[in-house]
Amino acid sequence: MKQACGKGLCLKVKTVLVILNMSLLLEISEKMLERLNFGLLKPKKETDWDNVLPLSALEEISKEEAVQTVAKPLFPFESFTLRDYVDHSETLTKLVHLGVDLSKVEKLRNAGQLLVRLDFENDIKKILLFLKDVGVEDNQLGPFLTKNPYIFTEDTEALETRVAYLKSKKFDKELIARMVSRAPFLLMFSVERLDNRLGFFQKELGLSVQKTRDLVSRLPRLLTGSLEPVKENLAVCRIELGFRPNEIQHIAFKIPKILTANKKKLTETFDYVHNVMGIPHHILTNFPQVFNSSLLKVKERHMFLTFLGRAQYDPRQPSYISLDKLVSVPNEVFCTEIAKASVQDFMKFLKTL
Ligand SMILES: *[C@@H]1O[C@H](CO)[C@@H](O)[C@H](O)[C@H]1NC(C)=O
């Protein structure tokens, strides 16, 4: 059949169609990417920072610590190795001004030698600009570099690629800034490893992509720390404590710390709450805050309530006390609202224990 358009018009229509098709394709592939799971990239052999670094280096920086490190006087250092260089090294002087604690850096393997060899203009500036661009706050730079001076050895392009990966997985800028600041080693890991980690938590806990993102952004240590303790805690929850997979998913999502908690503390807390207080699994699942509080506090409060005849944790009873409330409110609120007693009475009771 003869086409009803002139040559020029046809070309235009065709072009528009091609563009439409392309944008449709782009949109589809973006949608597909969004839905793609984590953990699909092939692992590559690389530096295992878990083994290279002391455990303390992988810990998150708390707000207090960040403030402290900045406010601390710059001298004296505990060790003299790096200090000897400070007067002669513009680089070290500048790092000190940024709030880097050299006495801590030189305790990290090879870090002292690394810093002494670096040139501020060529090696350091670009990393500082990168970190600022990622959104690390000025007062976080010192604590960040104190924990991870190795970042100066990374290629900025590789670092950018990892940030781009996180962005492609819909971590927004603010989230990335917070994660990188709190877990200074995060960007040392390859895209493959980050993807594997996300895949691990998604599969192991049966979480959606969004919930996985939420989980690791609340505890970025899950991406940088060793997986062994996590696997162990998951096994403990399942085998020793007897939680079902969907219960573990729920607890871990609410209290991510349970995944990295000390195993002994975890089992002791469970033992007390389940076997002494008589709380069944499904109630523990709904109110997992007990796993984020001191066992001593739980014991003291439970014993006081038992003494008063108020230890009722069954939701079907009118005098029911929610487990979350039991552990999360301050002493005054616990006494007046839950125990219906005075703080003095509680203190007196504690002395009799
Ligand atoms: C765990 O407890 C701390 C304080 O004791 C609190 O700041 C934090 O929000 C709690 N974490 C969760 C996930 O509830």
The ligand as a MOL file (V3000), in Angstrom:
LIG
                    3D

  0  0  0     0  0            999 V3000
M  V30 BEGIN CTAB
M  V30 COUNTS 14 14 0 0 0
M  V30 BEGIN ATOM
M  V30 1 C 18.6420 1.3720 70.7600 0
M  V30 2 O 18.8360 2.0790 71.9680 0
M  V30 3 C 19.4190 3.3490 71.8440 0
M  V30 4 C 19.5880 3.9600 73.2150 0
M  V30 5 O 19.5840 3.0500 74.2360 0
M  V30 6 C 18.5480 4.2270 70.9760 0
M  V30 7 O 19.1490 5.4930 70.8100 0
M  V30 8 C 18.3300 3.5790 69.6300 0
M  V30 9 O 17.4420 4.3450 68.8720 0
M  V30 10 C 17.7650 2.1810 69.8040 0
M  V30 11 N 17.7380 1.5190 68.5050 0
M  V30 12 C 16.6240 1.1080 67.9590 0
M  V30 13 C 16.7430 0.4860 66.6290 0
M  V30 14 O 15.5380 1.2300 68.4850 0
M  V30 END ATOM
M  V30 BEGIN BOND
M  V30 1 1 1 2
M  V30 2 1 1 10
M  V30 3 1 2 3
M  V30 4 1 3 4
M  V30 5 1 3 6
M  V30 6 1 4 5
M  V30 7 1 6 7
M  V30 8 1 6 8
M  V30 9 1 8 9
M  V30 10 1 8 10
M  V30 11 1 10 11
M  V30 12 1 11 12
M  V30 13 1 12 13
M  V30 14 2 12 14
M  V30 END BOND
M  V30 END CTAB
M  END
